Amino acid sequence: SEFNHHWAGAFVLVMGLLSLLHAFRPRLAWARAWPLTLIGLSIFLFFRNDSDVWPLGPISFWHSLTIAHVLQHRLYVVLVAALGIVEWLGQTGRIRRTWWTYIFPGICVIGSLMLFLHAHGGLERADSLTHIHHVVIGTLGFLAGVSRWLELRVQGEDRLYGKLWGLSVTLLGLFLFVFFREH
């Protein structure tokens, strides 16, 4: 689990750094491709979430879909990939800004708020390391989601919200990559 969190953090860190680069240097068109890191993350998660099932383990693909937590993990992989594709299409101007544009920041906000209530093995003590990590990740994710929503909503010359989005995602990725611990 720590291995997965650390490497997921590496993908989030790259996403944040590309977002920051795009916010400070909007003319660098390739930095606008930051959502594609979500595709890389989904591929990583596809292989690493459940190593005892197909394609790495002995449990077949079809049988793995009858295991509730594996099916859930597979659906999360599809969700992460879909979010990356939709965000990339929006960043490159292939889709217009509609209510669909706000799905990604909305999921960031909702997922972050859910972390404040998430408990492992019953109710967590408020001073447990896992709970503290959830608070840090939830706070940074909430800040990222709100700033991304504002970046989409308020198009200004200074790109303040884009910089805040990039900074909060970078800090989230750095926290997951360097500091995350299960116990």
N, C-alpha and C positions, 0 to 999 in steps of 0.2 A: 504494500500500500504506500509506504513512504517513497519507494522507487517511482511508482506511478505519479505520485504528487510532485516529486522533484522534477521529473521530466515533463509533466504537464506544465509545471511552472516555467520550464525553459521555453516552451512554445508560447506561453502567455507573455513572458519577458520579451521575446522577439517581436510579438505582436505589439506590445506597448512601445518598444523602441522604434519600430517602424511608424507607429501612430504619432509618436513625438516628432520624428524626423519629418513626416508629412505636415504636421502642424506648424513646425518652424520653417520648413522649406517646401511650400505647396507645389512648387514647380517641378519637384522630383516626382515624376509620375509613377515610378516604380515603387515608391514608398506608400503610395495609395493602395498597394496590393496587400496591406496588412491583414485583411480578412482571410487570405489564403492560408495563413498559419493555422487557422481553424481546421482546414482540410488535413494538414499535416498532423494536427492533434488528433483528429478523428481516426486517421490511419494508425497512429501509435496506440490509441485506446482500443481499437479493434483487435490488435494483436496482444496487448498487454492486460486488458481487463480480466480475462478469463483464460489463463494459459493452459488449462486442462481440457479445453474444447477446441473444435476445429477453428482455425487451420493449424494450430500448434499442438493440440492435444489429441487424445484418442477418442473423445466424444464427438460423434458426427455432427454436421451442421444442423440437420433436421432434428435430431434428438436434443441438441443444445437449445433449440427454440422452445422446448417443453419445460425447461428449467427457468423458473420465474426470474431469478436475479440475472441470469445470462441474457434472457430476452430483454430485460430492462436495460442492461448495459448496451446491448445492440441497438436499442431504440435511442439511447443517449448518443451513441456514435452517429447515427443518422441525423439526429437533431443538430449536433455540433457541425457536421458537414453541411447541412442545409443552411444553417445560420451563416457559415462562412461564404457559401455561394451567393446567398441573397445580399449579404453585406458587400461582397465584391461587386456584384451587379450594380448596387447602389453607388458605390465609390467610383465606379468607372462610367456612370451615367447611362448604363444600359436599361435601368428601370428608373422611373420618376419617383420623386418623394411623395409617397402616399401613406396611408395608415400602415402598410406593410413595412415601411421603413422603420417604424417604431417598435417592431416586434423584438429585435435584438436588444435594444436598451431596456425594454420592458422585462424580458427574460432575465437580464442582468440584475435588475432591481428586485424582481420577485424571488429569484434564486438566492440572492444575497439576504433578503429578509427571512427566507426559509432557514438559512444557516443559523440564525439567532435562536431558532426553536429546535434545531436538529440535535438529537441526542444519540449516543452510542450505548447500547445495552442498558436502557433505562434513563432516568433523569440524571443529567450530569450535574456535578457540583459546579458552582459558579467560578471556583478557583482552579478547576482541572485544566491541564495543558490543552486538551482537545477543545474544551469550551473556549478558552482564551484564543486559540487559533481560529476557531469558527467566528469569533467576534472580529478579529483582525481581518480575516478573509471577507466576511460579510460587510464590514465597514468599507473596505477598499472596493469591493464589487458594487456596493450601493452607490458610492461616489462615482465609480466608472459609469454605471448605468444612467444616473441622473445627468452627469456631464455629457455623455454621448447623446442623450435625448435633447439636452439644451443645444448641443452643437448642431444637431439636425434642425432644430426648431428656430434658432436665432443665428442667422448667417451674418456674421460681422467680419470686418476687415482684420481685426486683431486675432481672431481664432482662439480667443481665451478658453472657450469650452473644449475645443479640440486639444489644446495643450493640457488642460486639466484631465481630460479623458486619457490621453497618452500617459501622463504622469501616474495616474491612479492604476492603470493597467500595468505599467512598468513596475510599480511598487508591489502590486499583487503578484506578478510573476516572480519578482525577486524574492518575496517572502516565501512563496511556495517552493522555489528552487533551492533556496539556501537554508531557511529557518524551519520549515514544516517538519514536525515530529508527531508520531502517533501517541507516544507515551512520555 
